[in-house]
Amino acid sequence: MDGYARWFVEQERFYRLMLVAIVLFGGTIAATGAVTANAVLLGLGVFWILGGGALVVVLANRDPESG
């Protein structure tokens, strides 16, 4: 867990903000889907977190200027 926290802190501000925004937005959608029993929103929120988070990690690792 320490390695993940260190990786997050070493990233540029843009990637940190994108990752936080993806988690907050996806979490809000998933929570709304869970509360309203809407499977489409729940699935969309989960895939938003997983897909968006993975995309930010890949882009951050490919950026030579990023930590």
C-alpha positions as CSV (number, residue, x, y, z in Angstrom):
1,M,0.0,0.0,0.0
2,D,2.9,2.3,0.7
3,G,4.1,1.9,-2.8
4,Y,0.8,2.9,-4.3
5,A,0.6,6.0,-2.0
6,R,4.2,6.9,-3.0
7,W,3.3,6.5,-6.7
8,F,0.3,8.7,-6.4
9,V,2.2,11.5,-4.6
10,E,5.0,11.4,-7.2
11,Q,2.6,12.0,-10.1
12,E,2.0,15.4,-11.7
13,R,-0.9,17.4,-10.4
14,F,-2.9,16.7,-13.6
15,Y,-2.8,13.0,-13.1
16,R,-3.6,13.2,-9.4
17,L,-6.6,15.4,-10.1
18,M,-7.8,13.2,-12.9
19,L,-7.6,10.1,-10.7
20,V,-9.4,11.7,-7.8
21,A,-12.1,13.1,-10.2
22,I,-12.6,9.6,-11.8
23,V,-13.0,8.0,-8.4
24,L,-15.4,10.6,-7.1
25,F,-17.5,10.7,-10.2
26,G,-17.6,7.0,-10.6
27,G,-18.3,6.5,-7.0
28,T,-21.2,8.9,-7.1
29,I,-22.7,7.2,-10.1
30,A,-22.2,3.7,-8.6
31,A,-23.8,4.9,-5.3
32,T,-26.7,6.4,-7.1
33,G,-27.2,3.1,-9.0
34,A,-27.0,1.1,-5.8
35,V,-29.5,3.3,-3.9
36,T,-32.0,3.4,-6.7
37,A,-31.5,-0.3,-7.6
38,N,-30.5,0.8,-11.2
39,A,-28.1,-1.8,-12.5
40,V,-27.2,0.3,-15.5
41,L,-25.9,3.2,-13.3
42,L,-24.2,0.8,-10.9
43,G,-22.4,-0.9,-13.8
44,L,-21.5,2.4,-15.4
45,G,-20.0,3.7,-12.1
46,V,-18.0,0.6,-11.5
47,F,-16.7,0.5,-15.1
48,W,-16.0,4.3,-14.9
49,I,-13.7,3.7,-11.9
50,L,-12.0,0.7,-13.2
51,G,-11.6,1.9,-16.8
52,G,-10.8,5.5,-16.1
53,G,-8.4,4.6,-13.3
54,A,-6.5,2.2,-15.4
55,L,-6.4,4.7,-18.3
56,V,-4.9,7.4,-16.0
57,V,-2.3,4.9,-14.7
58,V,-1.3,3.9,-18.2
59,L,-1.0,7.5,-19.4
60,A,0.9,8.6,-16.3
61,N,3.4,5.7,-16.8
62,R,3.9,6.6,-20.4
63,D,4.6,10.2,-19.7
64,P,8.4,10.7,-19.4
65,E,7.9,13.9,-17.4
66,S,5.7,12.3,-14.8
67,G,7.1,10.9,-11.5
